[in-house]
Amino acid sequence: MPRQTNDKGGLITMANPQSNSSEAYRKLRTNIQFSSIDSQIRTIMIASAISGEGKTTTIGNLAVAYAQVGKKVLLMDTDLRKPAVHRMFNVPNHIGLTSVLSSQYQITEVLRETGVEGLHVLTSGPIPPNPSEMIGSRKMLALLEDLKEEYDVILFDTPPVLAVSDALIISSLVDGVILVVSAGKVKKDLVKKAKAHLEHVNARILGAALNNVQLSKGQYGEDA
């Protein structure tokens, strides 16, 4: 993904849908759609080895890109330690996923509109003392099955793979994983280690997205 700047929390697909950066997210969406011939990819996790690689920006823009072709999309913030999706879409986070998993609210009470037709956000909710246990609970599994009945595509934002086990738990629940790699920031051995961790839990890695690429003048993908 090319480097991008905009005033909508990193959502270039909302701020400037005609930009080359937005086109890069649409290409990512298309590549995911064509990555599986025999089964449809409906639940997708965007992973990174370490923090700050652009994972949340990528998944937010990918969610908008899916909604822009008429899909009913849910973006879930399953980073229950340092959630960020609510800031990206400027929605409240005092209740959310953890409120549902702890039986304090119904799912319909915590889903948020985003201003993008067809796109809902499920924020993390209050940070719990036991994130991994909540993510790996039977209630989480049951919730995901119910949400699959309502949405065409469900996207998951998670903590970095090498930081905590939460991302590996989520990776075992989804149809596929895209590994985001920040150009020039993360060392190759850390990317390999994150990939090995995902493979160890039999996650289905669909591919990788190289982020924060600095293109030279005249190259395709450069925004005007």
Salt bridges, closest charged atoms under 4 A:
GLU23 OE1 - ARG26 NH2 3.02
GLU113 OE2 - HIS120 NE2 3.45
GLU145 OE2 - LYS148 NZ 3.28
ASP157 OD1 - LYS55 NZ 3.27
ASP166 OD1 - ARG81 NH2 2.90
GLU199 OE2 - LYS195 NZ 2.56
GLU222 OE2 - LYS217 NZ 3.48
